[in-house]
Amino acid sequence: MMDNETGLDPEGIRVRPVSGLVAADYFAPGYFVWAVLIENLASIGYEEKNMYMASYDWRLTFQNTEVPCNKLILNSQTLQKFLKG
């Protein structure tokens, strides 16, 4: 749980969301979310270097989303440049 006043981690604790494709493949063992789609895309040639999964830390309040949103924008711009060659 994040501090209600600062929106930061509690003192002495640092928790971060998982990043990459593993952030959304399975909810728990046996309960897939995006795993089947990821596996099907892999079978036609997609991999982590040309596929991006944007994870989100659901503990954040709306006021504390500036950094994650900026990171998403930067990643989108980087991907656009990569795809244009």
Backbone as CSV, one residue per row, in Angstrom:
resi,resn,N_x,N_y,N_z,CA_x,CA_y,CA_z,C_x,C_y,C_z
1,MET,0.846,-1.186,0.000,0.000,0.000,0.000,0.883,1.239,0.000
2,MET,0.570,2.189,-0.817,1.343,3.421,-0.887,0.878,4.405,0.186
3,ASP,1.784,5.293,0.550,1.474,6.324,1.535,0.374,7.228,0.972
4,ASN,-0.710,7.412,1.710,-1.843,8.211,1.229,-1.522,9.676,1.015
5,GLU,-0.568,10.219,1.757,-0.235,11.640,1.633,0.768,11.911,0.521
6,THR,1.813,11.095,0.431,2.879,11.362,-0.540,2.728,10.569,-1.830
7,GLY,2.020,9.465,-1.792,1.907,8.605,-2.960,3.142,7.750,-3.174
8,LEU,4.038,7.747,-2.208,5.282,6.990,-2.310,5.179,5.682,-1.544
9,ASP,6.212,4.832,-1.707,6.267,3.583,-0.957,6.355,3.877,0.539
10,PRO,5.847,2.983,1.382,6.017,3.149,2.824,7.511,3.113,3.168
11,GLU,7.871,3.712,4.273,9.270,3.772,4.689,9.875,2.367,4.781
12,GLY,11.053,2.198,4.172,11.768,0.935,4.223,11.283,-0.130,3.251
13,ILE,10.306,0.208,2.407,9.763,-0.768,1.453,9.814,-0.163,0.055
14,ARG,10.267,-0.960,-0.904,10.274,-0.515,-2.299,9.629,-1.601,-3.153
15,VAL,8.458,-1.296,-3.694,7.727,-2.236,-4.527,7.528,-1.596,-5.893
16,ARG,7.801,-2.350,-6.957,7.617,-1.844,-8.307,6.853,-2.884,-9.128
17,PRO,6.099,-2.423,-10.120,5.396,-3.376,-10.980,6.388,-4.127,-11.861
18,VAL,6.009,-5.303,-12.277,6.819,-6.076,-13.209,6.745,-5.386,-14.567
19,SER,7.838,-5.430,-15.321,7.812,-4.823,-16.648,7.982,-5.887,-17.716
20,GLY,7.695,-5.522,-18.939,7.839,-6.447,-20.056,6.632,-7.334,-20.242
21,LEU,6.786,-8.324,-21.101,5.674,-9.208,-21.434,5.208,-10.045,-20.251
22,VAL,6.113,-10.355,-19.333,5.716,-11.156,-18.169,4.791,-10.389,-17.229
23,ALA,4.642,-9.082,-17.449,3.760,-8.278,-16.601,2.294,-8.653,-16.797
24,ALA,1.974,-9.274,-17.926,0.561,-9.548,-18.193,0.295,-10.917,-18.798
25,ASP,1.289,-11.802,-18.802,1.030,-13.097,-19.427,0.092,-13.946,-18.573
26,TYR,0.405,-14.126,-17.300,-0.433,-14.921,-16.403,-0.769,-14.120,-15.145
27,PHE,-2.006,-14.235,-14.692,-2.420,-13.603,-13.442,-1.895,-14.407,-12.261
28,ALA,-2.025,-15.703,-12.374,-1.545,-16.675,-11.391,-1.365,-17.980,-12.160
29,PRO,-0.634,-18.955,-11.622,-0.454,-20.209,-12.358,-1.787,-20.793,-12.840
30,GLY,-1.878,-21.005,-14.143,-3.093,-21.576,-14.720,-4.132,-20.556,-15.144
31,TYR,-3.935,-19.289,-14.820,-4.898,-18.242,-15.168,-4.234,-17.237,-16.097
32,PHE,-4.343,-17.486,-17.409,-3.680,-16.602,-18.366,-4.485,-15.323,-18.578
33,VAL,-3.785,-14.273,-18.895,-4.413,-13.011,-19.260,-4.111,-12.772,-20.734
34,TRP,-2.845,-12.517,-21.052,-2.417,-12.285,-22.436,-1.479,-13.375,-22.940
35,ALA,-1.247,-14.422,-22.178,-0.260,-15.450,-22.533,-0.536,-16.090,-23.889
36,VAL,-1.778,-16.410,-24.178,-2.109,-17.069,-25.444,-1.803,-16.136,-26.620
37,LEU,-2.162,-14.875,-26.504,-1.865,-13.909,-27.566,-0.353,-13.758,-27.750
38,ILE,0.379,-13.642,-26.647,1.838,-13.510,-26.713,2.450,-14.744,-27.385
39,GLU,1.983,-15.930,-27.023,2.498,-17.166,-27.623,2.174,-17.234,-29.110
40,ASN,0.977,-16.832,-29.496,0.603,-16.844,-30.915,1.417,-15.833,-31.716
41,LEU,1.651,-14.657,-31.151,2.483,-13.671,-31.837,3.922,-14.172,-31.959
42,ALA,4.414,-14.867,-30.939,5.768,-15.436,-30.989,5.867,-16.476,-32.098
43,SER,4.809,-17.222,-32.327,4.844,-18.265,-33.357,4.930,-17.693,-34.769
44,ILE,4.596,-16.406,-34.939,4.718,-15.779,-36.260,5.883,-14.789,-36.311
45,GLY,6.769,-14.865,-35.310,8.013,-14.103,-35.395,8.191,-12.932,-34.449
46,TYR,7.169,-12.592,-33.678,7.333,-11.490,-32.733,8.141,-11.951,-31.526
47,GLU,8.885,-11.038,-30.935,9.641,-11.315,-29.714,9.749,-10.033,-28.908
48,GLU,10.403,-10.089,-27.751,10.455,-8.922,-26.852,11.073,-7.692,-27.488
49,LYS,11.969,-7.871,-28.461,12.612,-6.697,-29.052,11.726,-5.975,-30.068
50,ASN,10.623,-6.594,-30.525,9.726,-5.896,-31.437,8.267,-5.916,-30.975
51,MET,8.087,-6.188,-29.688,6.753,-6.171,-29.081,6.886,-5.527,-27.699
52,TYR,5.947,-4.689,-27.322,6.045,-3.954,-26.060,4.764,-4.117,-25.258
53,MET,4.912,-4.393,-23.982,3.774,-4.501,-23.073,3.902,-3.377,-22.053
54,ALA,2.933,-2.497,-22.015,2.961,-1.378,-21.070,2.290,-1.806,-19.766
55,SER,3.083,-1.996,-18.741,2.529,-2.366,-17.439,2.151,-1.093,-16.677
56,TYR,1.308,-1.249,-15.690,0.843,-0.101,-14.911,0.793,-0.483,-13.441
57,ASP,1.234,0.401,-12.597,1.196,0.188,-11.154,-0.152,0.689,-10.637
58,TRP,-1.069,-0.221,-10.376,-2.432,0.137,-9.978,-2.514,0.771,-8.595
59,ARG,-1.390,0.828,-7.877,-1.400,1.490,-6.581,-1.319,3.003,-6.718
60,LEU,-0.913,3.477,-7.907,-0.743,4.918,-8.098,-2.081,5.642,-8.148
61,THR,-2.106,6.826,-7.558,-3.284,7.680,-7.687,-3.153,8.454,-8.993
62,PHE,-4.232,9.046,-9.438,-4.201,9.810,-10.690,-3.140,10.913,-10.648
63,GLN,-2.964,11.534,-9.487,-1.993,12.615,-9.344,-0.556,12.120,-9.497
64,ASN,-0.303,10.837,-9.297,1.055,10.292,-9.347,1.338,9.515,-10.631
65,THR,0.615,9.814,-11.706,0.809,9.060,-12.946,1.686,9.778,-13.960
66,GLU,2.223,10.938,-13.635,3.009,11.700,-14.608,4.226,10.920,-15.104
67,VAL,5.015,10.359,-14.203,6.226,9.631,-14.612,5.881,8.398,-15.451
68,PRO,4.943,7.518,-15.025,4.606,6.376,-15.881,4.074,6.803,-17.255
69,CYS,3.281,7.855,-17.314,2.751,8.318,-18.605,3.868,8.858,-19.485
70,ASN,4.799,9.596,-18.902,5.934,10.101,-19.670,6.762,8.949,-20.218
71,LYS,6.932,7.899,-19.422,7.687,6.725,-19.853,6.966,6.037,-21.009
72,LEU,5.651,5.930,-20.942,4.874,5.323,-22.010,5.010,6.134,-23.300
73,ILE,4.939,7.447,-23.205,5.090,8.306,-24.379,6.475,8.124,-24.990
74,LEU,7.513,8.131,-24.157,8.881,7.942,-24.638,9.041,6.578,-25.309
75,ASN,8.507,5.532,-24.701,8.585,4.200,-25.300,7.845,4.140,-26.634
76,SER,6.705,4.814,-26.748,5.950,4.848,-28.001,6.740,5.566,-29.089
77,GLN,7.374,6.674,-28.737,8.178,7.421,-29.703,9.386,6.609,-30.152
78,THR,10.031,5.907,-29.216,11.171,5.060,-29.536,10.748,3.936,-30.488
79,LEU,9.604,3.318,-30.214,9.111,2.243,-31.049,8.804,2.755,-32.459
80,GLN,8.208,3.942,-32.558,7.922,4.533,-33.874,9.213,4.722,-34.676
81,LYS,10.260,5.268,-34.037,11.532,5.463,-34.713,12.133,4.143,-35.152
82,PHE,12.034,3.119,-34.296,12.570,1.795,-34.601,11.851,1.196,-35.808
83,LEU,10.524,1.318,-35.845,9.751,0.734,-36.929,9.960,1.448,-38.257
84,LYS,10.227,2.754,-38.205,10.468,3.514,-39.441,11.858,3.234,-40.007
85,GLY,12.748,2.671,-39.173,14.075,2.268,-39.617,15.015,3.392,-39.604
